[in-house]
Amino acid sequence: MVDVAQLVRAPDCDSGGRGFEPRLSPKVKTEPLSGAFFMSYHVYILKSLSDGSFYIGQTNNLESRLQRHNAGLEKYTKTKRPWEILWSIEVETRSEAMRLEKKLKNMKSRKRIIAFIEANG
């Protein structure tokens, strides 16, 4: 049983600061749970079938995200529907996905993006 004096407010957003968690010493290392839930992320490039333009994004659910783009639920892509997935890659973390998305968006050249796709299959 955890001593109430050893509890601190949880910093996570989901609890809104109302939850509590045990205070852990900096020396205490927690081991990942065996069979822990693993969420992957996708970085993707969409191509508009109406005008050929590209859209670069990242998500943790690629099929759902494509459906949202094609349903017109996303502000930037709703006027250029329908969209198809031109390229995608699965990465382990959201931060990795965000770095790759930024790298692709900074290319700013259709030729460079196409060359990247061809080089990275």
C-alpha positions in Angstrom: 0.0 0.0 0.0 1.3 3.5 -0.9 1.6 6.1 1.9 -0.7 9.1 1.1 2.2 11.4 2.0 4.2 9.9 -0.8 1.6 10.9 -3.5 2.0 13.9 -5.8 -0.2 15.4 -8.4 0.0 13.7 -11.8 1.4 16.0 -14.5 -0.4 14.4 -17.4 -3.1 16.3 -19.3 -5.7 13.6 -19.1 -6.2 13.9 -15.4 -6.4 17.7 -15.5 -4.1 17.7 -12.4 -6.8 15.9 -10.4 -5.0 12.5 -10.3 -2.2 11.4 -8.0 0.8 9.1 -8.6 3.5 7.8 -6.3 6.5 10.0 -5.9 9.5 8.0 -7.3 13.1 8.6 -6.3 15.3 9.6 -9.2 17.3 6.4 -8.6 14.2 4.2 -9.1 14.0 2.9 -12.7 10.8 1.6 -14.0 10.9 -1.3 -16.4 8.6 -1.4 -19.4 5.7 -3.8 -19.0 6.0 -7.0 -20.9 3.7 -6.9 -23.9 3.3 -3.2 -23.4 1.0 -1.4 -25.9 3.1 0.0 -28.8 1.7 2.7 -31.0 3.3 3.5 -34.3 3.0 6.6 -36.4 2.9 7.2 -40.1 4.4 10.0 -42.1 2.6 10.2 -45.4 2.4 12.1 -48.7 -0.9 12.4 -50.4 -1.5 13.3 -54.0 -4.6 15.1 -55.1 -6.3 13.4 -58.0 -8.0 16.7 -59.0 -4.9 18.9 -59.4 -1.9 16.7 -58.7 -0.8 18.7 -55.6 0.9 17.0 -52.6 0.0 17.1 -48.9 2.5 15.9 -46.3 1.4 14.9 -42.8 1.8 12.4 -39.9 -0.7 10.4 -38.0 -1.1 7.3 -35.8 -4.0 5.9 -37.9 -3.4 6.2 -41.7 -6.7 4.8 -42.9 -8.8 7.0 -40.7 -6.7 10.1 -41.6 -7.1 9.4 -45.4 -10.9 9.0 -44.9 -11.0 12.4 -43.1 -9.1 14.1 -45.9 -11.4 12.6 -48.6 -14.5 13.4 -46.6 -13.6 17.1 -46.6 -13.1 17.2 -42.8 -9.6 18.8 -43.0 -9.4 22.5 -43.8 -6.4 22.5 -46.2 -7.3 19.4 -48.2 -11.0 19.7 -48.6 -10.9 21.7 -51.8 -8.5 19.3 -53.6 -10.4 16.0 -53.1 -10.1 13.1 -53.8 -6.7 12.2 -52.3 -4.6 9.0 -52.7 -1.6 7.9 -50.7 1.5 8.4 -52.8 4.0 7.3 -50.1 4.1 6.5 -46.4 6.4 5.1 -43.8 5.9 3.8 -40.3 8.0 5.1 -37.5 8.1 4.2 -33.8 7.6 7.6 -32.1 5.6 10.7 -32.7 8.7 12.9 -32.3 10.4 10.9 -35.1 7.3 11.3 -37.3 7.2 15.0 -36.6 10.9 15.4 -37.5 10.5 13.5 -40.8 7.3 15.5 -41.6 9.2 18.7 -41.1 12.1 17.6 -43.2 9.7 16.7 -46.1 7.8 20.0 -45.8 11.1 21.9 -45.8 12.0 20.4 -49.2 9.4 22.8 -50.8 10.2 21.4 -54.2 8.0 18.9 -56.0 11.1 17.5 -57.8 13.0 17.1 -54.4 10.0 15.3 -52.9 9.6 13.0 -55.8 13.4 12.2 -55.7 13.0 11.5 -52.0 10.1 9.1 -52.7 12.0 7.3 -55.4 15.1 7.0 -53.2 13.1 5.7 -50.2 10.7 3.5 -52.0 
